[in-house]
């Protein structure tokens, strides 16, 4: 994945809380607890109030991002700037494609932070909080994606994660997230359908990424890395790796194969109307 060197980045779409979010409430207690949180919230739409308190205020310091992340050339050299460029591209696509789209910031944090959904730690993985309509990510997750979940990694694997979270923002703006209700577990549950649709939306963005003006090219290897990342965080893969067994009745995000299928559906179709995972026989 290469960015157009002359593309102008908007670092204002990313808020940097690293080093300033120590007031978050820790979620801990060993591997089992962390696993449960990851399964429930990894790349999820709503981690809920995982701790106390409201959203952070005045914790962002964007001076470094604004001074170092100015162009696509910077995005080709720096992970921080690359994520800024991805956020810019994803939001440019949805701004042009969804009437009434409202931009949502991505927050970098380290360790823990406060959100409109309560306190959160890096253990929950990247997530979207509908209460404050913001995306949160501790960038150390990308190391976990490779070391803990066995993904190949790569710049586009990182981009897939961000695009998935903005898929949840689109779902919130369109009211799709309200279809889930209490149907939150099981192979064909509302929660799984929501997650697979966000994967499909990530694929739709990828199909249109070059047209946003930020990204110069996506290669076949980039798409392969995105598909690999989608599979790595499938419920069956996570369960097999952590417990040695697969329990379909407890799924919240979908199988590795389903996550790849729906990313591909979005990528090959390039149209969000192809992403109706809530249709009766969609799964």
N, C-alpha and C positions, 0 to 999 in steps of 0.2 A: 504494500500500500504506500503510494507516494502522493504527497501533497503538491499542489501547484506552488512553485517557489514564491511567486508574487502575490498569492492570495493573502488578503488582509484578515488577520485573526481578530476576533472580539473576545478578549480575555475576561470581559465583564460577565460573560455567561457562565463562568466558573468562579466559585468562591473558595479561597484557600484557608481552611481552618487548622491546618496542621500546626501543632505546637500550641494551639489555643483552645483545644476542646477537652481539656482534662476533667471537666465537670460531668462528663457522661457517666451513666450508671453501668457498672461492669456486669456482664453476663458471664458467669464462670461456673466452676465446679467440676471440671474434668472433661475428658473427651466425650463422654456420653451427652452431657449437657450441651456442649458446643455442637455436636452432631445434630441434636434435635433442632437447635436454633438454625443451623445451616439448612437442614432439610426443609424447614418451614419457611425460611426467608431468603435463601440463596437465590438471587436474581428475582426476588418476589415483588409483588405489588404492594404489600402492606405488612410490615413487621409488627404493627400494632404497638401499644405502649409496652415496650420491653423493659422500660425502666420508668422512673418518675420524672416529672418536670416537663416544662414546655420547650419551645424552640430556643436555641441559642440566639443571643443578640450581641452584635459588635464583636464577633469572634474572628471575622475574616480579615486577612491581610493580603491584599492582592498586588502589593507593590512589585514583588518579584515576578509574578506572572505577567503583569502588564508591561514590565520593562524587558522581559526576555522572550515573550510569546507574541510576536507582532506579525509574522508572515508564515506562509507555508514552508519556507526554507527552515524556519525555527522548528516547525512541527516535524520536519524530516530529521532533526538532530536531537530532539528532546522528548522524553516520554510525557512530561507534563504538558508541553506544547502540543504534542500529538493528540492528547485527550481533548485539549481545548479545540483543536481543529475538527475532531470528530463531533464534539458537541455542536460546534458551529454548523457543520454539514448536516447533521441530523435535524437540527432545528430549522435550517434553511429549507430542507425538503418538506417538513410538515407545515411550515408557515405558508408554503406555496400550494400545498395539497389539501389542507384541512381548514375549512372556513372557521374563523373564530379561534384559531390556534393561539395559545398564549405561551410565550417562552417561559421555560423553567430552568433555574440554575442547577448546575451540578456542584456539589460540595466535596472537596478533598478534605479528609480528616485522617488523623492518626490515633489509633488506640480506641478512643471513645468520643462521643459527641452527643449533644442534645438536639432533638428534632421535634417537629410538630406531632410526631407519633410517640414521643417519649425518648428516653435515653437509649443509645445504641452503641455497640462496640463493633470492632472489626470482625468479630466472630460471626456476625449475621451476614457477611458478604455485602455486595452492592445491593441497594434497594431504593425504591421510590416510595416516598411518603405522601399519600394523597391529602393529608391534613394541611400540609404547608406547600404541596405541589413542588417538591424539590427532590433531586436525585442525590444520593450519598454514596461515597466510595472511599475506602481506605485502599490506596494503590498497592499495598502489600498483598491484596487479594490476588493480583496477577501472578505473584510468585506461588501462592497457594494453588492456583488453577493448574500450574504445572506440577508442583511437588506433591500436593495432597490429592488432587483429582486426576492427575495423569494426562492432562492436555498437553499438546505440543507447544501451545503459546503462540507468540508472535503478535505484531501490531494489529492485525485484523481480528484476532481473537479478542483483544482488548476492545476494539471498536464494536464487535458484536455485543459484548456485555453492555456497553453504554447505549447502543441502539435498542437493545431489549428493554432497558429501564425506561427509555423515552417512549417505547411502545405502551408501557403502563400509564404514562402521562396522557397519551392520546386516549387510552381507554377511560381514564378518569374524566377527561374533557367531554367525551362523547356519552358518558354514562354507562358504558359497557361493564365497568367493574361492579355496578350495582346488580348485575344479573347473578352474581355468585351467591349472595346471601350466606346461608349456613352450609352450603354444599361445598365443603372445603377438602374432602379427602376421597380418594378413589380414582381409578384409572380413567373414568369418564366424568369426573366431578367438574363443577363450575370452576374451581381453582385451577385444575389442569387445563381446561379449555382457555382460561384467561392467560395462563403462561404460554401455551402454544400459540395463541394469537399474537402475543408480544414477540415471540420468536419469528413469526411470519412477518410482522411489521419490521423487524430488524432486517429480514431478507428483502423486503420492499425498498427500504432505504438503500441497502447495498446495491440493488439494481439501478437506482437513480443517483448514486453518490457522485459520480463524475459530473453529472449535470448540475449539481449544486455549486460548482465552481471552486470548491476547496480541494477536492481530490483529483489527482492527475490520472491515476490508473489503479484498477484492482486486477490482480492476476488470478489465474486459476488456483495458485497456491494460497493466496489470501482467502479465497472462498473455502478451500479445503481446511484451512486453519479455523475458520469460523464454524464450519460443520463439526470439526473435531471438538471444539470448545463446547458446542451445544450438546454433543453426545456425552462429554465428560461430566456434565452436571445433570444428566438424566437421573431420575429417581432410582431406576434399577441399578445403574452403575454405582451411585452413591451407596445404596443399600448393600449391594454385593461386596463392595470394597470395605465397608465398615462393619458389617455384621455377618457376611457370608450367606445371606439369604435375601430373597426378594418378596416383599409384601405389597401387592398391587392395591390392596384396600387402603393403604396409608399414603398413597402417592398424592403429591400436591403440585407437581410441576410437569409430569409426563416422562415417558421412557426416553432413552437415548435415541432410539429410532424415530419416535414421534417428534422429538425436538428437531432432529435433522430434516425430517419430512416437511415440517411446517416452515422452517427457515428456507428450504428449497422452494416451497410453494410460493413464498413471497418473492424470492430472488428471481425465479423463472417467470413469474407473472408480472412483477413490477407494479402491482396494483393492489392497494389495501382492500379493495372489494373482494379479492380472492381469499381473504383471511378470515372467513366466517367459520371459526371453530365451534360456534354455538349452534350451527345447523344440526338438525336431529341426528343425521348419520355422518357427521363430519369426521368423527373419530372411528 
